Structure formats: structure tokens, C-alpha cells
Amino acid sequence: MTPVGSSGDHHPFIGIGRTLRERGHEVVVLTAAPFQDMVIGAGLEFQPTISREEYDRVTRNTDLWHPRKGLALVMREVGQALPLAYELVTNAYRPGTVLVHHGLSLGGRIFEEKHGVPAATLQLAPSVFRSEYQPPAFRPGSDLSGWPRWTKRTIWWAVDRFMLDPAIAPHINAFRHELNLPPVHRVWRDWVHSPRRVIGLFPKWFGPPQPDWPASLRLTGFPLYDESEQQHVPPSVERFLNEGDPPILFTPGSANQLAETFFREAIGAARRLGKRALLLTRYGSQLPTLPPGIHYEPYVPFSAVLPRCAAIVHHGGIGTLAQAIAAGTPQLTMPMGFDQPDNATRLARLGIGRWVRPAEFTAEHVAAALRGLLDDPRTRESCARWSAQLRQERAIDHTCDLLEQVA
């Protein structure tokens, strides 16, 4: 398994890996050093890719949280790391192994193609699948589904021609040339997906399949894993939850080291509403002095605390979003880039969330949006409905079945 990204990108892989191990398979996870404890704690074999220092260097870069510059930064980092990623997969591979790629694990994707080995790509969010019918939302609330198909086709061509391919194709094709592989173009249209099996880790009611999605794609649902078996609720959090009304949980994403404004305005919004707040971040140095009624914790499994929270305010990441749906908790998002604008749009369509744009993320706006969520009985009804639907699904088992079929 080759996950890439933050904790929200890793949790699905680790949850699936645990179940594969329980089924008798040996599971090796190649990933960044900060996730070593997570992998080993789940009983899986860990092999490092980049160091903690390299991971911190990327997540400290202010461009990472920019709607356009963030994607370019990730493309550049992934492209430059291609030879090393390929080498690590080569060293770890043994005959009979099935490769399970993250959508950004391009070194593994090249290894799969070069050697013809069985593999599958796991895609965490529907925004990665382009369509000429109902495309993903580029901005929160945007809907291009009514536009002519030729217009949407032209947009996708322009995105590839002027944005995505210039950022990643030179890296890919230079390395492919060394391996005597032909060049690829429009990388994110077709090539990035494994031709044998693509698995979408979200349910159909969240991302309805489109006629032009990959033929090898199967949707299994949200894999709800968050380390709750390894990490319990600290006594300090338990006391805080028991001391008063359900708090609002604020988190800007596990990898976000530049969220000073987010937390400052979050505290202001909670005080305007007269609500308590639980703040989650692994980077506590970015927090201001906390007033009474505000509690901070580096990490707590969402499944253990969200059912006891009045609402959650977050960045719109797919892992956080899924846990909140499962808990039946209303969601306010501040989508910045990547899959987040599309995720926020889909939450609104389901009637379980609203969004505030980063430029408007002030205590006043956040408080007003939260008040609208908390006071609307339709939101509570929708949250209960989709929570019940999600809890009927067995996404991890279904995903493992599909991976065993690949084997």
C-alpha cells in the first residue's frame, strides 16, 4: 500500500490494511515517516519514504493552502520524488504482491505498468473523476452540469493543457524515457487510474456515478477508520465534554501548520454564540491564549467525540467529512483547494452542511453560518438520515473483497 498525504488520506488505507491482515494477508505500507506509529499500531509493516523533516517542509509551505498554488506544489513534489518512489516499490515488491496505490502514488503506477503486476488505485473523493455530464465543483456551490458537453470538454482540455500536464507530465515522461516507456499526455484524464481496478472510497449517494467515469471503477463507501482502537479519549477531553453543553469542534486539517487565523476566528465565533469549543490540531503553537470554555487537544478519534458535539467546523477534507456524516453532526466547511470545494458542495446538496470561503472566515460570518445550521430542523433530519444510511454500509469489507479479486 502506498498512501500519500495527510492523516485523512492514510486512515482509509490503514483501516483496509487491518482487515486484509485479519483475512490472512501480509500488508506492507510505504509512506512518510510521521505515519510510522499509525501503521505499526495497526499491526502492519512500515517502510519509510520521506522523512519527518521533508513532510514538515511541504506542510509548512504557505502555497499548500492556496486554491491554485497548492495543486502545483503537490505536483512538483510528487514529480521530483518519482525515481525514489519507484525504487522503494521495486525494493519492497515480491512476486504475488498486489499494489494498492493512492491516486498520487505515481511511482507505484509506473511500476505497475512497467512490470505488468496486479494493482488497484484507491481514490478517496469524487472530485478526482472528471465528467462531461456532472463535473466536480471547482468552487463551492458551482454547478456546470447544465452547460453544453462541448463546453465542459473544452474546459477539461484547457485544464490539462495549461495547468496539470505542464506541472507533472515532464517529470513523468523524463522518468518513463529512462524505463523505455512511451510518453503519456493528459495524465489525469486516463493514465493516473489503474486499468485493472479503480476503487472509489465513497458511496453512490455522495458521488453519483457518471456515464463517462472509468469502466474499471467500483464504489464501496466511506471506510470509517480513525485509530479509535489505538487512541482513546484523554481524561481531560472526557471531563470537558461532561462539564457542559455539547461543544463545537474546530479543526483545519491534520497537516495544517498555518491556521492561526482559523483558530482565532473560531474562538471568536464560539464566544459570539455562547458555545463551548473543542480545538484539534497537532501544531499547538499556532493557538492563541484560550479563554474559558475552550479546550485544545492534539488528536482525538472523531468517532469518539463527534456524536457528543453540536457541530464541526473544518476544511472540507473527505476523511473528516465522512466521520461527521457517520456521527450525524452538522458541518460547516472552509474549503481551500484540492477536493474540498467539491466536498463542501456535495454536503450542501445533502442538506447536512454549509460553507464559508477562506476570505470570509471571520467570527461574525462563522457564527452566523453555525447559527443557521444549528437552528434549522431540516439539517438535523438530514444528518440523521444520512448517518443511518452510512452505518448500513460495509465499505472496508467490500473494498477488501475487490482487492482480493485483483489478487
C-alpha positions as CSV (number, residue, x, y, z in Angstrom):
1,M,0.0,0.0,0.0
2,T,1.3,3.4,-0.9
3,P,-0.8,6.2,0.7
4,V,0.2,9.8,0.1
5,G,-1.0,12.9,2.0
6,S,-2.3,13.7,5.5
7,S,-3.9,11.6,8.2
8,G,-7.2,11.7,6.3
9,D,-5.5,10.1,3.3
10,H,-3.9,7.5,5.4
11,H,-6.7,6.3,7.6
12,P,-8.6,4.6,4.8
13,F,-5.5,2.7,3.7
14,I,-4.8,1.6,7.3
15,G,-8.3,0.6,8.0
16,I,-8.4,-1.5,4.8
17,G,-4.9,-2.9,5.6
18,R,-6.0,-4.1,9.1
19,T,-8.9,-6.0,7.6
20,L,-6.7,-7.5,4.9
21,R,-4.3,-8.6,7.6
22,E,-7.2,-10.2,9.6
23,R,-8.0,-12.1,6.4
24,G,-4.6,-13.6,6.4
25,H,-2.7,-11.3,4.1
26,E,0.7,-9.7,4.7
27,V,0.4,-5.9,4.4
28,V,3.3,-3.6,3.8
29,V,2.8,0.2,3.9
30,L,5.2,2.5,2.2
31,T,4.7,6.1,3.4
32,A,6.1,9.1,5.1
33,A,7.9,8.8,8.5
34,P,5.3,10.8,10.5
35,F,2.8,7.9,10.0
36,Q,5.1,5.2,11.3
37,D,3.3,4.9,14.7
38,M,-0.1,4.8,13.0
39,V,1.0,2.0,10.7
40,I,2.7,-0.1,13.3
41,G,0.0,0.5,15.8
42,A,-2.4,-1.1,13.4
43,G,-0.2,-4.2,13.1
44,L,1.1,-3.5,9.6
45,E,4.6,-3.5,8.3
46,F,6.0,0.0,7.8
47,Q,8.6,1.1,5.3
48,P,9.6,4.8,5.1
49,T,9.5,7.0,2.1
50,I,10.2,10.7,3.1
51,S,11.5,11.9,6.5
52,R,9.6,13.9,9.1
53,E,11.6,16.9,8.1
54,E,10.6,16.6,4.4
55,Y,7.0,16.2,5.3
56,D,7.1,19.3,7.6
57,R,8.9,21.3,4.9
58,V,6.0,20.7,2.5
59,T,3.2,21.2,5.0
60,R,4.8,24.5,6.2
61,N,4.7,25.9,2.7
62,T,2.0,28.6,2.5
63,D,1.3,27.7,-1.1
64,L,-0.1,24.3,0.0
65,W,-3.3,26.0,1.2
66,H,-3.8,28.2,-1.9
67,P,-6.5,27.0,-4.3
68,R,-4.2,27.0,-7.3
69,K,-0.7,27.1,-6.0
70,G,-1.4,24.1,-3.7
71,L,-2.0,21.8,-6.6
72,A,1.1,23.0,-8.4
73,L,3.2,22.4,-5.3
74,V,1.9,18.9,-4.8
75,M,2.5,18.1,-8.5
76,R,6.1,19.4,-8.2
77,E,6.8,17.4,-5.1
78,V,5.3,14.2,-6.5
79,G,7.2,14.6,-9.8
80,Q,10.5,15.2,-8.2
81,A,10.1,12.2,-5.9
82,L,9.2,9.8,-8.8
83,P,12.5,8.0,-9.1
84,L,12.8,7.4,-5.4
85,A,9.1,6.3,-5.1
86,Y,9.7,3.8,-8.0
87,E,12.8,2.5,-6.3
88,L,11.1,2.0,-3.0
89,V,8.3,0.0,-4.6
90,T,10.8,-2.0,-6.6
91,N,12.7,-2.9,-3.4
92,A,9.5,-3.9,-1.5
93,Y,7.9,-5.9,-4.3
94,R,7.8,-9.7,-4.2
95,P,6.1,-12.0,-6.7
96,G,2.4,-12.3,-5.9
97,T,2.1,-8.9,-4.4
98,V,-0.9,-6.7,-5.2
99,L,0.0,-2.9,-5.4
100,V,-2.6,-0.7,-3.8
101,H,-2.0,2.9,-4.9
102,H,-3.2,6.3,-3.7
103,G,-4.2,8.5,-6.6
104,L,-0.9,10.4,-6.2
105,S,1.3,7.4,-5.9
106,L,2.7,7.8,-9.4
107,G,5.9,5.8,-8.8
108,G,3.8,2.8,-8.0
109,R,1.6,3.4,-11.0
110,I,4.7,3.4,-13.3
111,F,6.0,0.2,-11.6
112,E,2.6,-1.4,-12.3
113,E,2.8,-0.5,-16.0
114,K,6.4,-1.4,-16.5
115,H,6.2,-4.9,-14.9
116,G,2.5,-5.7,-15.6
117,V,1.8,-6.6,-12.0
118,P,-1.7,-6.7,-10.4
119,A,-2.7,-3.4,-8.9
120,A,-5.6,-1.2,-7.9
121,T,-5.9,2.6,-7.4
122,L,-7.9,3.9,-4.4
123,Q,-9.5,7.3,-5.0
124,L,-10.8,8.9,-1.8
125,A,-13.1,11.6,-3.2
126,P,-15.4,12.0,-6.3
127,S,-13.7,15.2,-7.4
128,V,-10.8,13.3,-9.0
129,F,-13.2,11.9,-11.6
130,R,-13.9,14.4,-14.4
131,S,-17.1,14.2,-16.4
132,E,-18.8,15.9,-19.3
133,Y,-22.1,15.3,-17.5
134,Q,-21.9,16.5,-13.9
135,P,-18.3,17.6,-13.3
136,P,-16.9,18.3,-9.8
137,A,-17.4,21.8,-8.3
138,F,-14.3,23.9,-8.9
139,R,-15.7,26.5,-6.4
140,P,-18.1,25.8,-3.6
141,G,-21.6,25.7,-5.0
142,S,-20.7,25.8,-8.6
143,D,-22.7,23.5,-10.9
144,L,-21.7,23.1,-14.6
145,S,-24.0,20.2,-15.2
146,G,-26.3,22.3,-17.4
147,W,-23.6,23.6,-19.6
148,P,-23.2,22.0,-23.1
149,R,-21.0,19.0,-23.2
150,W,-18.6,20.5,-25.7
151,T,-18.0,23.4,-23.3
152,K,-17.1,21.1,-20.5
153,R,-14.9,19.1,-22.8
154,T,-13.1,22.2,-23.7
155,I,-12.6,23.2,-20.1
156,W,-11.1,19.8,-19.3
157,W,-8.8,20.1,-22.3
158,A,-7.6,23.6,-21.1
159,V,-7.1,22.3,-17.5
160,D,-4.9,19.6,-18.8
161,R,-3.1,21.7,-21.4
162,F,-2.3,24.7,-19.3
163,M,-2.3,23.6,-15.7
164,L,-2.0,19.9,-14.9
165,D,0.2,18.4,-17.7
166,P,2.8,21.3,-17.5
167,A,3.2,20.6,-13.8
168,I,3.6,16.8,-13.8
169,A,4.0,15.4,-17.3
170,P,7.6,16.5,-17.8
171,H,8.7,14.7,-14.6
172,I,6.7,11.5,-15.6
173,N,7.9,11.4,-19.1
174,A,11.5,12.0,-18.3
175,F,11.5,9.1,-15.9
176,R,9.4,6.9,-18.3
177,H,12.1,7.6,-21.0
178,E,14.7,6.1,-18.7
179,L,12.5,3.0,-18.4
180,N,11.9,2.7,-22.1
181,L,8.2,3.5,-21.7
182,P,6.3,5.7,-24.1
183,P,5.3,9.3,-23.0
184,V,1.9,10.0,-21.6
185,H,-0.3,13.0,-22.1
186,R,-3.4,14.3,-20.3
187,V,-2.1,12.4,-17.3
188,W,-5.2,13.0,-15.1
189,R,-7.7,12.1,-17.7
190,D,-6.9,8.4,-18.0
191,W,-3.4,7.3,-17.1
192,V,-3.4,8.0,-13.4
193,H,-6.1,5.3,-12.8
194,S,-5.0,1.6,-12.8
195,P,-6.5,-0.1,-15.8
196,R,-7.3,-3.2,-13.8
197,R,-9.2,-1.8,-10.9
198,V,-10.2,1.6,-9.6
199,I,-12.0,1.8,-6.2
200,G,-13.8,4.9,-5.1
201,L,-13.9,5.1,-1.3
202,F,-17.2,7.0,-1.1
203,P,-20.9,5.9,-1.6
204,K,-23.0,6.5,-4.6
205,W,-25.4,8.8,-2.7
206,F,-22.4,11.1,-2.1
207,G,-20.8,10.9,-5.5
208,P,-23.4,9.6,-8.1
209,P,-21.5,7.7,-10.8
210,Q,-21.4,9.5,-14.2
211,P,-21.6,7.7,-17.6
212,D,-18.0,8.7,-18.5
213,W,-16.3,7.7,-15.3
214,P,-13.7,4.9,-15.7
215,A,-15.1,1.5,-16.7
216,S,-13.0,-0.3,-14.0
217,L,-14.3,1.9,-11.2
218,R,-16.3,0.4,-8.3
219,L,-17.6,2.5,-5.4
220,T,-17.5,0.9,-2.0
221,G,-18.3,3.7,0.5
222,F,-16.5,5.6,3.3
223,P,-14.0,3.4,5.2
224,L,-14.6,4.7,8.7
225,Y,-11.3,4.2,10.4
226,D,-9.7,6.7,12.8
227,E,-7.4,4.9,15.1
228,S,-10.1,4.6,17.8
229,E,-8.8,1.1,18.7
230,Q,-5.3,2.5,19.4
231,Q,-6.1,6.0,20.8
232,H,-8.7,6.5,23.5
233,V,-10.3,9.8,24.6
234,P,-8.0,11.5,27.1
235,P,-9.4,12.1,30.6
236,S,-9.1,15.9,30.1
237,V,-11.3,15.7,27.0
238,E,-13.8,13.4,28.7
239,R,-14.1,15.9,31.6
240,F,-14.5,18.8,29.2
241,L,-17.3,17.0,27.3
242,N,-19.1,16.2,30.6
243,E,-18.9,19.7,32.0
244,G,-21.5,21.4,29.9
245,D,-23.4,21.6,26.6
246,P,-22.1,19.9,23.5
247,P,-19.3,21.9,22.1
248,I,-18.5,22.9,18.5
249,L,-15.4,21.1,17.2
250,F,-13.0,23.1,15.1
251,T,-10.2,21.6,13.1
252,P,-8.4,22.9,10.0
253,G,-6.9,19.6,8.9
254,S,-4.3,17.4,10.4
255,A,-1.4,18.7,8.2
256,N,-2.3,22.4,8.5
257,Q,0.5,24.3,10.3
258,L,-0.7,27.7,9.2
259,A,-4.1,28.0,10.8
260,E,-3.6,30.9,13.3
261,T,-6.4,32.9,11.7
262,F,-8.7,29.9,11.6
263,F,-8.4,29.3,15.3
264,R,-8.6,33.0,16.3
265,E,-11.8,33.4,14.4
266,A,-13.2,30.1,15.6
267,I,-12.8,31.1,19.2
268,G,-14.5,34.4,18.4
269,A,-17.4,32.7,16.7
270,A,-17.9,30.3,19.7
271,R,-18.0,33.2,22.1
272,R,-20.5,35.1,19.9
273,L,-22.7,32.1,20.0
274,G,-22.2,31.4,23.7
275,K,-20.9,28.0,22.9
276,R,-18.0,25.9,24.1
277,A,-15.4,24.8,21.6
278,L,-13.0,21.8,21.2
279,L,-10.0,22.7,19.1
280,L,-8.0,19.9,17.4
281,T,-4.5,20.4,15.9
282,R,-1.2,18.6,16.1
283,Y,0.5,22.0,15.9
284,G,-0.5,23.7,19.2
285,S,2.0,26.6,18.8
286,Q,-0.4,28.3,16.4
287,L,-3.1,28.6,19.0
288,P,-3.8,31.9,20.9
289,T,-4.3,32.0,24.7
290,L,-7.5,30.0,25.3
291,P,-10.4,31.6,27.2
292,P,-12.7,29.6,29.5
293,G,-14.9,27.1,27.7
294,I,-12.3,26.4,25.0
295,H,-10.3,23.1,25.1
296,Y,-7.4,22.1,22.9
297,E,-6.2,18.6,22.1
298,P,-3.6,17.4,19.5
299,Y,-5.7,14.5,18.3
300,V,-8.8,12.6,19.3
301,P,-10.6,10.0,17.2
302,F,-13.6,11.7,15.6
303,S,-15.8,8.7,16.1
304,A,-15.4,9.0,19.9
305,V,-16.2,12.7,20.2
306,L,-18.3,13.9,17.2
307,P,-21.5,12.3,18.4
308,R,-21.2,14.5,21.5
309,C,-20.6,17.7,19.6
310,A,-23.2,20.2,18.4
311,A,-21.4,20.8,15.1
312,I,-18.0,20.6,13.4
313,V,-16.1,23.3,11.5
314,H,-13.4,22.0,9.3
315,H,-11.5,22.3,6.0
316,G,-13.7,20.0,4.0
317,G,-11.4,17.0,3.9
318,I,-13.0,13.8,2.9
319,G,-11.9,11.8,6.0
320,T,-13.3,14.4,8.4
321,L,-16.4,14.8,6.4
322,A,-17.1,11.1,6.4
323,Q,-16.7,10.8,10.2
324,A,-19.1,13.7,10.7
325,I,-21.7,12.2,8.4
326,A,-21.5,8.9,10.4
327,A,-21.9,10.8,13.7
328,G,-24.9,12.8,12.4
329,T,-23.1,16.0,13.1
330,P,-23.9,19.2,11.1
331,Q,-20.8,20.5,9.2
332,L,-19.5,24.0,8.3
333,T,-16.5,23.9,6.0
334,M,-13.9,26.4,4.9
335,P,-12.8,24.8,1.6
336,M,-9.4,25.9,0.4
337,G,-8.4,23.7,-2.5
338,F,-8.0,20.1,-3.9
339,D,-11.2,18.1,-3.3
340,Q,-12.5,20.5,-0.6
341,P,-14.8,22.8,-2.7
342,D,-16.5,19.8,-4.3
343,N,-16.9,18.1,-1.0
344,A,-18.5,21.2,0.5
345,T,-20.9,21.4,-2.4
346,R,-21.9,17.8,-2.0
347,L,-22.6,18.3,1.7
348,A,-24.9,21.2,0.9
349,R,-26.7,19.1,-1.7
350,L,-27.4,16.5,1.0
351,G,-28.7,19.2,3.4
352,I,-26.1,18.5,6.1
353,G,-23.6,21.3,5.6
354,R,-22.8,24.9,4.7
355,W,-19.5,26.6,3.8
356,V,-17.7,29.8,4.4
357,R,-15.0,30.9,2.0
358,P,-11.5,31.4,3.5
359,A,-11.6,35.2,2.8
360,E,-14.9,35.4,4.7
361,F,-13.8,33.2,7.6
362,T,-14.4,35.7,10.3
363,A,-16.0,35.3,13.7
364,E,-19.1,37.1,12.5
365,H,-19.6,35.0,9.4
366,V,-18.8,31.7,11.1
367,A,-21.2,32.4,13.9
368,A,-24.0,33.3,11.5
369,A,-23.5,30.2,9.4
370,L,-23.3,28.0,12.5
371,R,-26.5,29.6,13.9
372,G,-28.3,28.8,10.6
373,L,-27.1,25.1,10.8
374,L,-28.0,24.6,14.5
375,D,-31.4,26.3,14.3
376,D,-32.6,24.5,11.1
377,P,-34.6,21.3,11.9
378,R,-34.2,20.2,8.3
379,T,-30.4,20.0,8.9
380,R,-30.9,17.7,11.9
381,E,-33.3,15.5,9.9
382,S,-30.9,15.2,7.0
383,C,-27.9,14.5,9.3
384,A,-29.9,11.6,11.0
385,R,-31.0,10.2,7.6
386,W,-27.5,10.1,6.0
387,S,-25.9,8.8,9.2
388,A,-28.3,5.9,9.3
389,Q,-27.6,5.2,5.6
390,L,-23.8,5.3,6.1
391,R,-23.9,2.9,9.0
392,Q,-25.7,0.3,7.0
393,E,-22.7,0.1,4.6
394,R,-19.7,-2.2,4.9
395,A,-17.2,-0.2,2.9
396,I,-14.0,-1.8,4.2
397,D,-15.1,-5.3,3.7
398,H,-16.4,-4.5,0.2
399,T,-13.1,-2.9,-0.7
400,C,-11.1,-5.9,0.6
401,D,-13.3,-8.2,-1.5
402,L,-12.4,-6.2,-4.6
403,L,-8.7,-6.2,-3.8
404,E,-8.7,-10.0,-3.3
405,Q,-10.3,-10.3,-6.7
406,V,-7.4,-8.3,-8.2
407,A,-5.1,-10.8,-6.5
